[in-house]
Amino acid sequence: MSKLESVPIIPLLFATLLSAHGLRKKSLSPGGAATAFIVGLLMMAGGVKVFGVSLIVFYLTGSRATKLGKQRKAQLEDGYHEAGYRSGWQVLSNSFAAFVACVLWNILFSQGSLQASLILVFGTDFRDGLITTLGLESQGLPEYGDGGSWCPVDQQIAGGWSRLFIFATLGHFGCCLGDTLASELGILSPSKPVLITSFKPVPPGTNGGMSVGGTLASVAGGLVIGTTMSTCLILENSKCRADWMSLIPTMIFWGAMAGGTGSLLDSFLGATVQQTKFSESKKLILQDNSTPTGSLKVISGMNILTNNQVNVVSSIFTSIWMSLV
């Protein structure tokens, strides 16, 4: 049975500060701040720090990008909020796959973690059932300690499941940060974007619109996550540090792939199954929460998924893809 080794004071402090910072800066709604606290605590606590560090870098970088050119974006998008003002659903959309990967990693490899202790509410057999489901009965699951006696991205550990969860997180945050930078910075590009499905010019802010600046920004977002996660692993783990010449370029490369490809997938979904409407009277792109008034023009897509749902689908697909590399 798992037993919590100690109260995770530092993760608790960081989760509180980040959620309070988002609420004070109005980048998070009250519900968004509460969700961010729970997600942040569970991702920053645990046996390995790379999950929490990647979350912090994603949040701070994405929030900073959202604030750039806010006057320009307010002129292009109806209902634009100055600092993003993310709701609880948006926070979950931008953390879901990585959150699941983090919790599962800690349940399997850090039995003294907060995650492993909280999972006891589902019964003491949950971990055993998870091990059986993943086919790890005969593999043997080494416990991860401070400094690490093994590297979490070692393919030889537990049949590669530790590496799978780490790379799923790389794929998730690479995709999400890449898409955030492409959306927030690409809209400021002086050249008009083109729709990914037809390459026809569309108004800035159109779901599925692409620009050179936005595409480069998406790759840069993945590079940031790849660099962050590889650096964190070699700093906190001696086994990872011994293999740094292979680990760093590998994670940076796949991070860039997650950022660029994940953003392209998000754009494709946005152009096809997410509808973009343009207000002829206001000359603005309507958001999901906009109240339609006056003459409207459908620029692209079918009204099947919301923006949050598109983000979830694209990040999950990218996470699965990265977990298999």
QUIKARA-V495916 format. One record per backbone hydrogen bond with DSSP energy under -0.5 kcal/mol. CO is the residue of the C=O (numbers start at 1). NH is the residue of the N-H. Records with the same first field share a line. If there is no record, write none. Layout:
# QUIKARA-V495916
CO: NH  NH
This chain:
# QUIKARA-V495916
7: 9
8: 12
9: 13
10: 14
11: 15
12: 16
13: 17
14: 18
15: 19
16: 20
17: 21
18: 22
19: 23
20: 24
21: 25
22: 27  28
23: 26
26: 85
27: 86
29: 33
30: 34
31: 35
32: 36
33: 37
34: 38
35: 39
36: 40
37: 41
38: 42
39: 43
40: 44
41: 45
43: 52
49: 53
50: 54
51: 55
52: 56
53: 57
54: 58
55: 59
56: 60
57: 61
58: 62
59: 63
60: 64
61: 65
62: 66
63: 67
64: 68
65: 68
67: 70
69: 73
70: 74
71: 75
72: 75
73: 76  77
76: 285
77: 80
81: 84
86: 29
87: 91
88: 92
89: 93
90: 94
92: 95  96
95: 99
96: 100
97: 101
98: 102
99: 103
100: 104
101: 105
102: 106
103: 107
104: 108
105: 109
106: 110
109: 144
110: 113
111: 3
112: 5
113: 117
114: 118
115: 119
117: 120
118: 121
119: 122
120: 123
123: 126
125: 129
126: 130
127: 131
128: 132
129: 133
130: 134
131: 136
132: 135
136: 139  140
140: 142
143: 145
145: 148
147: 238
151: 154
153: 155
154: 157
156: 158  159
157: 160  162
158: 161
160: 164
161: 165
162: 166
163: 167
164: 168
165: 169
166: 170
167: 171
168: 172
169: 173
170: 174
171: 175
172: 176
173: 177
174: 178
175: 179
176: 180
177: 181
178: 182
179: 183
180: 184
181: 185  186
182: 186
183: 187
185: 188
186: 189
193: 202
194: 210
195: 198  199
200: 195
203: 206
206: 209
208: 196
210: 194
211: 215
212: 216
213: 217
214: 218
215: 219
216: 220
217: 221
218: 222
219: 223
220: 224
221: 225
222: 226
223: 227
224: 228
225: 229
226: 230
227: 231
228: 232
229: 233
230: 234
231: 235
232: 236
233: 237
237: 241
238: 242
239: 243
240: 243
241: 244
243: 246  247
244: 248
246: 250
247: 251
248: 252
249: 253
250: 254
251: 255
252: 256
253: 257
254: 258
255: 259
256: 260
257: 261  262
258: 262
259: 263
260: 264
261: 265
262: 266
263: 267
264: 268
265: 269
266: 270
267: 271
268: 272
269: 273  274
271: 301
272: 302
273: 304  305
275: 277
276: 299  300
277: 286
278: 280  297
279: 283  284
284: 279
285: 78
287: 290
290: 292
295: 280  281
297: 278  299
300: 276
302: 304  305
306: 310
307: 311
308: 312
309: 313
310: 314
311: 315
312: 316
313: 317
314: 318
315: 319
316: 320
317: 321
318: 322
319: 323
320: 324
321: 324
322: 325
